[in-house]
Amino acid sequence: MDRRQWTGRRPKVAMAVIIATVLTFLTVPNAVAGATGTVPFSGNDAATGTRTVTIADITDFHGHIERGADNAAAFTLADSHNPGNMVPVSTGDLVGGSPYESAVAKDQPTLDMAKSWGLTISAVGNHEFDRSVADFNNRIASPANGIDWLCANTSARNKAAGGKLSRVKEYTIREVNGKRIGFVGALTDALGSVATPQITKDADLDERAVDAVNRVAHELKQSGKTDAVVALIHADATAAQGLGKDVDVVYTGHTHALKYGRTDGGAPIYEAGSFGRAMAVQDLIITGHGRRAKVTVENVDLGNGTEQASPRVPGVIRVEGLDAHTTQSAWMSAGSTGESMVNHSQQVFTAAQAHAAQVGDATVGTLAAGANFDKRIENGQEDSVGRLVADANRSMIQRAVYAGERLPVIGFSNDGSLRTAKLDMDGNGRVSVREVDSLMALQFKAAHETLTGEDVKRVLAEQFRFKDGQLKRRWIGISSNVSYRFVERNLAGTEDNAQLNTSFDGDDDTRAVDITDLMIDGRPVADDELVIIASNSYLLQGGDDYHAFRAGTNYGELNMSYSEPLKQYLATHPALAPAKVPQTGMKA
């Protein structure tokens, strides 16, 4: 085990969170009994009353059930390391934004697989709300799925009986190996940047995540209800830095990164990547009970071919491909009854895969020979798949809502709503239902609103920010009937000089560029002219920090998924090929 340990009752020491920091040495850890060069694990000491509880954490799984057997193998190994005393947990986004095999069945295969792992504890992530807060509370959080969903920073009235999140708890307690472990969950304070205003309103986060976890952890420790406290925070590792000494270990998520750090109270922080490719495994070595309990956290090496997911991130192991490792396969097959969690995970995926093939193989459109639409940026061009989706959005709204209307219509598509790298994934020239739904796997609606010409310019300008004195651009899909120029603003030496280092995230409206010569359908558009906007419900409510869309009027949603306009566009435009639409930029 990693002997750089932390004793939970030490004095509070402020320490900066270390993200992917190089650690100069590791002592040789113990591993599963029987692995070459290791010694059997013994986590109990009768003389001192010391007991060991093992925590195995995944985060941001996002329905990647194709890796379910690997995760099942890792959970099995973690349990064999400390038999009967391992608790599997998730730090949120277990479901949502999922591959087609899970998404087509509303992620029920993922929930079934998690049950086979014995996963009964998870923080609430933002993607759990993809199909609405009500869907999460009524379906995903159904007791039939067997998971205690934790979110301490949603309002008390939301968690109360009859509230919108009545099945969500602030904490849950498990008695393991004679010790009481409290698990406290929280959701990112930045929910408004990654969810629609309606979801943000319904989730009703009325407390900062770190404050909520500190409050609940203090109550659990000071009341003597628990001997150790584990925090599960669906937010970046830096968001957990302010946690105090009542928290013994922290698991974070949301950024899909491999990270390690320390709280102000000295507890270790782990973030275990995403998509079931990594897992954080720690031992809580606990002596005593309640307020007087002493807790030491040590990292675990599971052996059997596992290794650290990153040499700079201790305590997080790579599990991708674990079930196929020679040593692991041999170990798993010994005495197998065919009912192990690994076998069950494989069965769940096989069944989901068969269902996905049955409903997803139908062809919805064709592409020109050798053509494809993807996210690559070439010669200053917008990504071709984003522009295709924007054109499809424009076509749908023009036909279904504003037929005969004389106002210009333009379409938009945000990069974050497109989940695969290209449209025709297998390159066969035929686009299937599966390929469209994999590209557009989120639960947005086709939507529309009205902006002024000046508002449209603000939207276009929000693509640009200064970073380290350089103009940076994030791409947004814009329908091919739009052209414009952008003029870089010279902010150096002005009161706006601070804007030379800004983030795309946040509410900063200072422009890095000015948009000029806006043309729609080949004619110039005045600042006070009305323009109909076609896109998805998330983007038009200010999603991905495109705040200028919030100025829109006459907002409306169609009773269809945001993928439906693309399906209909492909069906009526055979042999499609990307067309380049030049955009020019000039420095002031």
Residue, then its C-alpha position, 0 to 999 in steps of 0.5 A: m500500500d502507498r504509505r504516504q498516508w493521512t491521519g484524519r484527526r491531524p491539525k488543519v493544514a492548508m494545502a493546494v490541490i495538486i493536479a497531476t503532480v509528479l510524485t517522486f517515489l512510491t513504496v511497494p504496495n500490498a496486493v491481492a493474496g497470491a499475486t507474485g511478490t506480494v503478501p496477504f492483506s490483513g486489515n484487522d487488529a484485534a488488539t487495537g480494534t483497528r478495522t479496514v474498509t475498502i472504497a472503490d470509486i468510478t466516476d463519469f461512467h456515462g453508460h459505457i457498458e462496453r467496459g462493464a466487465d472490466n469494471a466488474a473485474a476491478f470491483t471483484l479484485a477490490d473485494s478479494h483484497n478485503p473480502g466482504n469489506m469493500v464498498p463500490v461507489s460512483t461520483g456521478d454521471l453514471v448515466g446520460g450522454s451514453p453510447y447507443e447501446s445504453a441510451v436507446a434503452k434510456d440507460q436501463p442497461t447501465l442501471d442493471m449492470a450497476k446493480s450486478w456490481g453491488l453499486t448502491i451509492s452514487a453522487v448525483g451528477n448533472h447528466e442524471f438530469d438529462r431527461s429532466v429532474a422529474d425523470f431522474n427522481n421517478r425513474i433513475a432514482s427508483p428504489a428498484n435500481g437499488i442506489d442511494w443518490l446523494c446531493a447535500n446541496t439541493s434545497a431541503r424542500n426538494k429533498a423533503a417528501g413530495g419534493k422534486l428530488s424526494r428520493v435524494k439524500e444528503y448522506t447514507i451510512r454503511e456499517v462495514n467490518g464493524k465500522r460505520i462509514g458515512f457517505v456525503g454527496a454534492l453536485t457542482d456549483a456550476l450546474g447552470s453552465v451545463a444544464t438548461p435553466q429549467i433543470t437548474k431551477d428544478a434541482d434548486l442548489d441553494e448551498r455551495a457544494v463544499d459548504a454542504v459537505n462540510r455541514v453534513a460531515h461535521e454533523l456526522k462526526q460530532s454526533g458520533k453517527t460515523d467513524a469515517v466520512v467519505a465525500l462524493i462530489h460531482a465537481d472538479a477536484t479544486a472544488a473540494q479543496g475547502l473541505g475541513k477535517d471532518v472529511d477523511v477521503v474525497y472522490t470528485g468527477h465531472t471533468h473526466a480527468l485523472k487528478y490527485g490533491r489534498t483538502d484544506g483539512g488534509a484529506p486526499i482527493y481523487e478523480a478517476g477519469s471517465f467512461g469506466r477506464a479507471m478506478a480509485v481504490q483506497d483502504l480506510i484504516i479505522t481505529g476507534h469509534g465516533r468522534r475519537a476514531k482515527v482514520t488513515v487512508e492508504n492507496v491499494d494496488l489490486g495486482n493481477g496486471t493492474e497499474q496506475a492510470s497515470p504515474r502522476v496520480p496515485g491511488v487511481i488504477r487503469v481498468e480498461g481492458l482488465d477483464a482481458h488480461t491473461t493473469q486476470s482471466a485465469w484468476m477469474s475463471a477459477g471456480s467460476t459459477g457463471e453467475s459472477m458480476v463479470n459474467h452478468s455484466q457481459q450478459v447485460f452488454t450482449a443483450a443491450q447490443a442486440h437490441a441496439a442493432q435491431v432498432g438502430d441499423a435502419t438507414v436514414g440517409t446516404l452520403a456522396a462517395g468518399a464524403n463524411f461530416d466530422k469535427r475536424i477544423e481545416n483551413g479555418q473552416e467550421d466543423s462540417v458536421g456542426r454545420l450540417v446539423a445547423d442546416a438541418n435545424r434551419s430546414m426543420i424550423q423553416r418548414a414546421v414553424y415559420a412556413g411562408e414567414r418572410l423573416p430570415v432563418i438561421g441554424f446553430s449547433n453547439d459542439g458539446s451536443l455532438r457526441t461522436a467525432k463524425l457522422d458516418m462512423d463505419g464509413n460505408g456511405r450510409v447513415s443509420v439511426r444508430e449513427v445519428d442517435s450516437l452523434m446526438a445522444l443527449q436529451f435536448k429538444a428541437a427549438h427556436e426563438t427570435l433574435t435581432g441582428e445585433d444579438v446574432k452578432r453577439v452570439l457569433a462574437e462569443q466564439f472568441r476569447f483571448k488567452d495568454g494574449q492570443l485569440k482563441r476560438r471555440w467552434i459553433g455550427i452555423s448554417s451555410n446561409v450565413s457569412y460574416r467577418f470578425v475583427e480582432r479587438n486591440l485590448a492591450g493598454t486599455e482598461d479591458n487589458a485584463q480580458l487578454n486572459t479569459s475563460f470561455d466559461g462564465d458570464d463575461d460579456t467583454r468582446a474579443v472581436d467585433i462581428t461585421d458584414l453579417m449576411i444571411d441568404g446573401r443580403p446584409v442584416a441590420d442590427d435591429e432586424l429580426v432573425i429566426i434562430a433554429s437549434n436545440s433547447y439547451l443552446l437556446q437557453g444559454g447552454d455552453d455559456y452562449h449567453a447571448f441566446r438568452a436575449g431571444t423572444n418567442y422561444g418554443e420547442l418542438n415535440m421531437s428530439y434534437s436529432e429528428p431534424l437531422k434524420q429528416y434532412l438526411a432523408t430528403h437530401p441524398a448523396l450529401a457532401p460537405a461544402k466549405v463556407p469561408q469566414t475571414g478575420m482581420k485584426a484591428 
